[in-house]
């Protein structure tokens, strides 16, 4: 071998050695977590857990560039050689998909027994907590008070032709929302709604964050987005207001909770369980509510975030996320082949 | 012989590191339901969507390449062949955009000419309107950002073409024709293949871009489609996802072959004796407009991002907090980029030596082609290939403790990103290294050999002094590209080793403008620091060596 190649060996050796040994089965050491909740919100919580537990948490965060589905695919690709202990998802249906694909192991955290039963998997494969709501973010410079859209169906309303925006329905919570619409409307009606919205010139942004930016900047009159994105616009004092959709004679607004699950065969299952106990506990839910992501607690005794006035009184949809998870692929096929075409 | 062994060893390492993931992805496109099949290809080619994607991607790449030629080719002529004032300083400055990640340039122009952008608002006020025009959007916005990032490639290659004219040819033409006619009939035709070659490279880079179309919400382009497919269908229809990326690969390879053929016969550095250099064209009354043009190009591509990020970060109240918050990602980016640069140089030096030799032969040609191959594959698809190839315990269904051990050593550690960056950006380092080695006249090495110098001594006393600055420049370029990388860092960064670019993108989406300003300036400083060091490196002259 050429002598120059010797240069390569120490460099690679240095970096190959950068992964610590998996912790022993009794816990301690290092725990790995794939986090779909934005790093801005999750990191300080995980650092807090590190301090209190003595465990080192190595996280792989979701990014705006590749979205949650990137993490899900990574977990699926690693099925035969899992590298992750815990999956902290910022929604639920993709977690159930992973459960159906045999990627998860059951673990019901004792810290979550105070959550309503509908937010805990009966077999312990996942625990849901702190939710975001899907809301309409309206630019107040573009829409007069009293004239705001009131329902998600307004995406197909000719009054808003070319003036409404959504994130890419193949990614993130918009993908879940699309599958939910298919579940509650039925295939035929949902397909018609999306095609009508397309014909109505609905603007498709790369993400919910970009949809929010378009509404906040006045590029469109309003958008369908998540409460954490809407809160970012409010915090930056953009000319916007939040409308909770479908409150009258309709299904109500969609709540999309975080979820946490143990990955089957991960390198440190005991450490993973300790981390799940922490994430699913009331302390994290409270801090997520008080923090910049303004998540809505699912524990009824916890107060709602101050920035989202009236959120506790908001009418919400009753969704079977298991059924929604089963619709994700067929919905994505339709969105890709017909809505985005 | 030892040189050939070195080249072979580098070639084998290149195949293992860079070509295998690409080959794996291509191979997977021929597998459906666990057996060999053309089903995935049939499905993809039958989809009308493919043609729309093709149109979208080619449109974006064509627009970016066209704009890059409009900026880069006149710049090359003005800097190389005219009496433009300050041209030495401009020559030193014009490659700077290559070291600024294109997504940062896009963010800059979104802040300036996007919705409610600073300049948009200003234009709106000047026009007496409530709202200014939104110029930074859609295909042309993306094309402009990509052109501003990559025009120096056109300038670099066109400069070679403009310098290739010989005084005798132009002087003969000047006897019968005006300066403009000489330019049109002699100088420009000589430079045209280099300009086209530069345009083809920009076309390829624009075709390959993911972060820029993503920022501008462009849907109908291949790179976005591949990420969409990969993240939604990667587990269910992996073969179909890889087949979707395949037409892109074929187009890219075709472009690479054309671009290299056009550029291949032209060395970036002069070798041996050549005729007297041609006279500079006198700009006369065009001097003022020419100076404005050069300042405008450099202003749009270099000054605009720096000043915009300074303005966003001002008065730097959050600087300390941002650096503390982003320290893990910054250190991780720095370490991984540095290690990947070392890997690229270790692989690139023998390969570039082979490709730059007077008689490169099949080995040199193979080296030249293979180094470019991973760049012809979209970054997201390359990431999927890396994840599949480097995280396994078996080969063809047979369990292998060695493969499992290697996988444990690489996949969950930063080594996976070191290898992926090494594969992705090797072509850039390789081309810069070829340029460095082209400066070494073969006769100098032959003279050293005749004088009894050993290979090592020749290397130490002749080759390295003449090429060290070029090697360092190649390393600096590679380092800067690694620092600004987005897709690989997003998709396959190991747990606890996140890189800085996706973090900036997240903060941009959440409207933390001061955070974006500070972090972007830090990234620019990190990316440009090695370049400044190279600029201060004394130039070696052949005579001194």
Interface residues (C-beta under 8 A of the other chain):
Chain A: X1 X2 X4 X5 X7 X8 X11 X12 X14 X15 X16 X17 X18 X19 X32 X33 X34 X38 X39 X40 X56 X57 X58 X59 X60 X61 X63 X64 X65 X66 X67 X69 X70 X72 X73 X74 X76 X77 X78 X80 X81 X83 X84 X101 X168 X170 X171 X204 X205 X206 X207 X209 X210 X213 X214 X216 X217 X218 X219 X229 X232 X233 X235 X236 X238 X329 X332 X336 X337 X340 X341
Chain B: X2 X5 X6 X9 X10 X13 X49 X52 X114 X115 X116 X131 X134 X210 X211 X214 X215 X217 X219 X224 X227 X228 X230 X231 X232 X233 X234 X235 X236 X335 X336 X339 X342 X343 X345 X346 X347 X349 X350 X380 X384 X387 X388 X391 X392 X393 X404 X407 X409 X410 X411 X412 X413 X414 X415 X418 X486 X487 X490 X491 X492 X493 X494 X495 X496 X497 X498 X502 X503 X505 X506 X507 X508 X509 X510 X511
